[in-house]
Amino acid sequence: MLKQATPYLIFPGNAKEALNFYKTVFEGEISSVQTFGEADMDIPEGTEDRILHARFKKDELFFMVSDSFGPSVQIGEQVSLVLEVESHEEIQIYYDRLINGGKVLMELQDTFWGATYAKVQDPFNIVWDLNYTKG
């Protein structure tokens, strides 16, 4: 069962500043902040303090943010849509359908955060983050 797609904003190293800006603008809450240095994965040198994942919420406004590994973010790559799904079968179905005519940016795989995840770009150049949190 699909829920609303959640915007995921990607920044070139200034996600902390952006989050604080949005907190001031919308008077919301920042939560689930994790840096690249806190993750159990290989990262490029100098990215330890960058945001790997954070959440922002104010009333019904909700989005997630991350920094990129590199020094820049290409236009069209700064926003993706996250689909949280409820089963492995469901994530596989959407993965297969979205890559038909599109491309795989990150293969469907188990992750260190306890989920099955993939990042794909559909035939219309929209980037989708597919996530199934195992429970």
QUIKAVEN-V443939 format. One record per run of one state. SS is the DSSP state (H for helix, E for strand, L for the rest). FROM is the first residue (numbers start at 1). TO is the last residue. If there is no record, write none. Layout:
{{SS;FROM;TO} {SS;FROM;TO}}
This chain:
{{L;1;5} {E;6;11} {L;12;14} {H;15;26} {L;27;28} {E;29;35} {H;36;38} {L;39;50} {E;51;58} {L;59;60} {E;61;67} {L;68;78} {E;79;84} {L;85;87} {H;88;99} {L;100;102} {E;103;110} {L;111;114} {E;115;121} {L;122;126} {E;127;133} {L;134;135}}
